[in-house]
Amino acid sequence: MTRLYPLSFRPIYKTKIWGNERLRNLLHKDVGDLKKTGESWEISCWPGDISIVANGFLAGNNLQELTEVYMGDLVGDKIFEKYGNIFPILVKFIDADDILSVQVHPDDDMAREKHNAYGKEEMWYVMECEEDAEIIVGFKHDITREEYLRHLRNKTLRQILNSEKARPGDVYHLPPGRIHALGAGVLVAEISQTSDLTYRIYDWERVGPDGRGRELHTELAVEAMDYKSYPEYRTPYTERLNETTGLVSGDHFTTNLLHFDRPLSKDYYELDSFVIYIGLEGESSLEHENGTETIRKGETLLLPAVLKDIRLVPKEETRLLEVYIK
C-alpha cells in the first residue's frame, strides 16, 4: 500500500448570522464571496460535510474513503475497531461577531437513544478576542430544573448563567450537559467529537432572513442539562517554551499545546492514534519519514497513526495544538 503522509483538507465554510471576517483577515482563509463566515470546518466526517484532501497524491479523496482504505494505519487500530469508517474528531475555527445561542450538547448515551449518533464533548481555545469579549459557560450556582425553566420562560437566563471575560490563550472544556455560549468578538479553535448535535436553548430573540426565530430544543435540552455549578470553568495550565503542555485529556480526545522556537522532536511509538496539529501562531515545517509539510497559523494537518517519528522545525516562534485519542 502506498505510504501515507500528513494530510491537509479543503476547509468547509459555514455562513452564520453571527459570523464576521476574521477567518479571512486573521487566518487568511479563502472564503471567496461569502459574507459572515462563522465557521471553517477543518477536519470533518459529519454526513454531508466530509473533508476532502487538499495535498499530495491523495488529493480529491474524502476522509471517510481514506479511513475505509487505510483503517488502523490512518487512525490507529483500536480507534478503527471502535469507530469504523467515521473519523472521530471534528475540528473547526469559529468566528463570532455576535453572541451565539445558549446551547447544550447530549452525551453518547442520550445521542445514541435519540439520534443514533455520538454525543458531543468539545473544547475551545481562544485565538483572538476583543477587549470586552465574554464567554458564557455553566451556572453561577446549583439550580433545579424548575428554576432553570422559570428563567427560560421569563427570558432571564442571564441572571443564572456564569459569564467570564475572554482572553487569548484561554481554554474551556465543555463536557456534554454544560450550558454555554460563545460571546461576541471571539475567534476560537474548537475540537469536539464528530457530532453536530446541538440543543439550542435561547437565541436572544434573533430572527433570520425569513423573519423567523431559529428552532429551539427546550425539552431535549432539559434532559441533557447538568444543573450543577463548578468552582472553575476556565482550564488552568502553565505554558512552557519548547515543551508539551497538557490542556484537556479525556476518553474522546486529548489536547496539548506546543510552543516552540527551536526544533521539537515527537515520538508517537506508544500512541495508537492519529495526531492533529492546529496552527495557532507562526509557521513550522513538519519533517517525517516520507517528506516534509508546512503548517501555518489557521491551518490544520492530520498525521496518520502509522507515522511515529516526526520533527517540528519552526521558521518563527510557533504555537500548535496537538490532538489525539489515547
C-alpha positions in Angstrom: 0.0 0.0 0.0 1.2 3.5 -0.8 2.9 5.3 2.0 0.8 7.8 4.0 1.9 11.4 4.7 0.4 14.3 6.8 -2.8 15.3 5.2 -4.4 18.8 4.8 -8.0 19.3 3.8 -10.1 21.8 2.0 -11.9 23.9 4.6 -15.7 23.7 4.6 -17.1 27.2 5.2 -20.3 27.9 7.0 -22.2 31.3 6.8 -23.8 32.3 10.1 -25.9 35.2 11.1 -23.4 35.9 13.8 -20.3 35.5 11.6 -17.6 38.1 10.8 -14.4 38.5 8.6 -11.7 37.2 11.0 -11.4 33.9 9.1 -10.5 35.8 6.0 -8.5 38.7 7.7 -6.7 36.9 10.5 -6.5 33.3 9.4 -6.1 34.1 5.7 -8.9 31.8 4.7 -10.0 31.9 1.0 -13.7 32.3 1.7 -14.4 33.9 -1.7 -17.6 36.0 -1.8 -19.0 34.5 1.4 -20.1 37.1 4.0 -20.5 36.5 7.7 -18.4 33.3 7.5 -18.8 32.0 11.0 -17.1 28.6 10.8 -14.3 26.8 9.0 -14.7 23.1 9.3 -11.1 21.9 9.1 -11.4 18.2 9.6 -14.9 16.6 9.5 -16.5 13.3 8.9 -20.0 14.5 9.6 -22.5 13.3 7.0 -22.9 16.0 4.3 -19.7 17.7 5.4 -16.9 15.2 4.8 -13.5 16.7 4.4 -11.6 16.4 1.1 -7.9 16.0 0.9 -6.1 19.1 -0.5 -2.4 18.0 -0.7 -0.4 15.2 -2.2 -1.4 12.2 -4.3 -4.5 11.6 -2.2 -5.9 15.0 -3.1 -9.6 14.7 -4.0 -10.3 11.7 -1.8 -12.6 12.3 1.2 -11.7 11.4 4.8 -14.3 8.6 5.1 -12.9 6.9 2.0 -9.3 7.1 3.3 -10.4 5.7 6.7 -12.1 2.8 4.9 -8.9 2.1 2.8 -6.1 2.7 5.3 -8.0 1.7 8.5 -5.6 1.5 11.5 -2.7 2.9 9.5 -4.6 6.2 9.4 -6.5 6.4 12.7 -5.0 3.7 14.9 -6.0 0.1 15.3 -8.1 0.4 18.4 -9.8 3.6 17.1 -10.7 1.9 13.9 -12.2 -1.0 15.9 -14.4 1.4 17.8 -15.4 3.9 15.2 -15.0 2.1 11.9 -15.1 4.5 8.9 -16.2 7.5 10.9 -13.3 9.7 11.8 -14.0 10.5 15.5 -12.8 14.1 15.8 -14.3 17.3 14.3 -12.0 20.4 14.2 -13.4 23.9 13.5 -12.4 27.6 13.6 -15.3 29.7 14.9 -15.5 33.5 14.4 -18.3 35.2 16.4 -19.2 38.8 15.7 -22.3 38.4 17.8 -23.1 36.2 20.8 -24.0 32.7 19.8 -27.2 31.0 21.0 -27.2 29.5 24.5 -26.9 25.7 24.0 -26.0 22.4 25.4 -24.9 19.0 23.9 -26.0 15.5 24.7 -23.7 12.7 25.9 -23.2 9.5 24.0 -26.0 7.6 25.7 -28.6 10.2 25.0 -27.4 10.8 21.5 -27.5 7.1 20.7 -31.0 6.8 22.1 -32.5 9.9 20.5 -30.5 10.3 17.2 -28.5 7.1 16.7 -25.3 9.2 16.8 -22.4 10.1 19.0 -22.7 12.8 21.7 -20.6 16.0 21.7 -17.8 16.7 24.1 -15.8 19.7 23.0 -13.3 22.3 23.9 -12.4 25.9 22.9 -9.0 27.5 22.6 -9.3 31.3 22.3 -7.1 32.5 19.5 -8.2 36.2 19.3 -10.8 38.3 21.1 -11.9 41.9 21.5 -11.2 43.6 24.8 -14.7 43.3 26.2 -15.5 39.9 24.8 -17.1 37.3 27.1 -17.7 33.6 27.2 -20.8 32.1 28.9 -20.2 28.7 30.5 -22.1 26.9 33.3 -24.3 28.2 36.0 -23.4 30.7 38.8 -24.8 28.3 41.4 -26.5 24.9 41.5 -30.1 25.2 40.2 -33.1 23.0 39.9 -34.8 22.0 36.7 -37.8 24.1 37.7 -35.6 27.2 38.4 -33.9 26.8 35.1 -37.3 26.6 33.2 -38.7 29.6 35.1 -35.8 31.8 34.0 -36.1 30.4 30.5 -39.8 31.3 30.3 -39.1 34.7 31.7 -36.1 35.4 29.4 -33.9 36.0 32.5 -31.3 33.2 31.9 -28.6 35.8 32.2 -29.3 36.0 35.9 -28.1 32.4 36.5 -25.5 32.0 33.7 -21.8 32.3 34.5 -20.0 34.8 32.3 -16.2 35.2 32.1 -14.0 37.7 30.3 -12.3 36.1 27.3 -8.6 36.2 26.9 -6.3 34.9 24.2 -4.9 31.5 25.2 -7.9 30.7 27.3 -9.1 27.1 27.2 -12.6 25.9 28.0 -13.5 22.3 28.3 -17.2 21.7 27.6 -18.4 18.2 28.5 -21.8 17.1 27.5 -24.5 18.7 29.6 -22.7 22.0 30.2 -24.6 25.1 29.1 -22.6 27.6 27.1 -22.5 30.4 24.6 -19.6 31.9 22.7 -19.6 35.7 23.1 -19.3 38.4 20.5 -15.8 39.3 19.3 -14.2 35.9 19.9 -12.2 33.7 17.5 -11.7 30.1 18.7 -10.3 26.8 17.6 -12.9 24.1 18.6 -12.1 20.4 19.0 -15.0 18.0 19.5 -16.4 14.6 18.9 -17.7 14.0 15.4 -21.2 15.3 16.1 -23.2 18.4 15.2 -25.9 17.7 17.8 -26.7 21.0 19.4 -29.7 21.7 21.6 -30.4 25.4 21.2 -31.9 26.9 24.4 -32.1 30.6 23.8 -31.2 32.8 20.8 -31.5 36.3 22.2 -34.8 36.9 20.3 -32.9 37.0 17.0 -34.7 36.4 13.7 -33.3 35.0 10.4 -33.6 36.4 6.9 -37.1 34.9 6.7 -38.2 37.0 9.8 -38.5 33.9 12.0 -36.5 32.8 15.0 -34.4 29.7 14.8 -35.7 26.4 16.2 -35.3 25.8 19.9 -34.9 22.4 21.6 -36.3 23.0 25.0 -37.4 19.5 26.0 -34.2 17.8 24.8 -32.0 20.5 26.5 -33.8 19.9 29.8 -33.0 16.2 29.6 -29.3 16.8 28.6 -28.6 19.5 31.1 -26.1 19.4 34.0 -27.6 21.7 36.6 -24.6 21.8 38.9 -22.2 24.7 39.3 -18.5 24.2 39.3 -15.7 26.3 41.0 -13.7 26.8 37.9 -14.7 26.7 34.2 -11.6 28.0 32.6 -9.0 25.2 32.2 -5.8 26.2 34.2 -2.4 25.4 32.6 1.2 26.7 32.7 2.7 27.1 29.3 6.4 26.2 28.9 8.5 27.1 25.9 9.8 24.0 23.9 7.8 21.6 26.0 4.4 19.9 25.7 1.8 21.5 27.9 -1.3 19.4 28.7 -4.7 21.1 28.3 -7.6 18.6 28.1 -7.5 14.8 28.5 -10.5 12.5 28.4 -12.0 9.5 26.7 -12.9 11.3 23.5 -9.7 13.4 22.9 -6.5 14.7 24.4 -5.3 18.2 23.5 -1.9 19.6 24.3 -0.2 22.9 23.5 3.2 23.0 21.7 5.0 26.3 22.0 8.5 26.2 20.5 11.2 28.4 18.9 13.7 25.5 18.2 13.3 22.1 16.6 11.0 19.8 18.5 11.0 16.0 18.1 7.9 14.0 18.8 7.9 10.2 19.4 4.5 8.5 18.9 5.6 4.9 19.1 3.5 4.3 22.2 0.4 6.0 20.7 -2.1 4.0 18.7 -3.7 7.1 17.3 -3.7 9.7 14.5 -2.4 13.2 15.6 -4.0 16.5 14.5 -1.9 19.7 14.5 -3.8 23.0 14.6 -1.8 26.2 13.8 -2.3 28.9 16.3 0.7 31.2 15.7 3.8 31.2 13.5 4.9 28.7 10.9 6.9 25.5 11.1 7.9 22.5 9.0 6.8 19.0 9.9 9.5 16.6 8.9 8.6 12.9 8.6 9.9 9.7 7.0 8.1 10.3 3.7 8.9 14.1 3.3 8.1 17.5 4.7 4.9 19.5 5.1 4.4 23.1 6.3 1.8 24.3 8.9 0.9 27.9 9.4 -1.5 29.9 11.6 -5.0 28.9 10.7 -4.0 25.6 9.1 -4.6 22.0 10.2 -2.7 18.8 9.5 -3.7 15.2 10.1 -0.7 13.0 10.9 -1.6 9.3 10.2 -1.1 6.8 13.0 1.5 4.9 11.0 3.9 7.9 11.2 5.6 7.6 14.6 8.6 9.8 14.4 8.4 13.4 13.4 10.3 16.7 13.8 8.8 20.1 14.0 11.1 22.9 12.8 10.0 26.4 13.4 10.6 29.2 10.9 9.5 31.6 13.7 8.1 31.2 17.2 5.2 28.8 16.8 2.2 27.6 18.8 0.3 24.4 17.8 -2.5 22.4 19.3 -1.7 18.7 19.3 -4.8 16.4 19.4 -5.1 12.7 19.6 -7.1 9.9 21.3 -5.4 7.9 24.0 
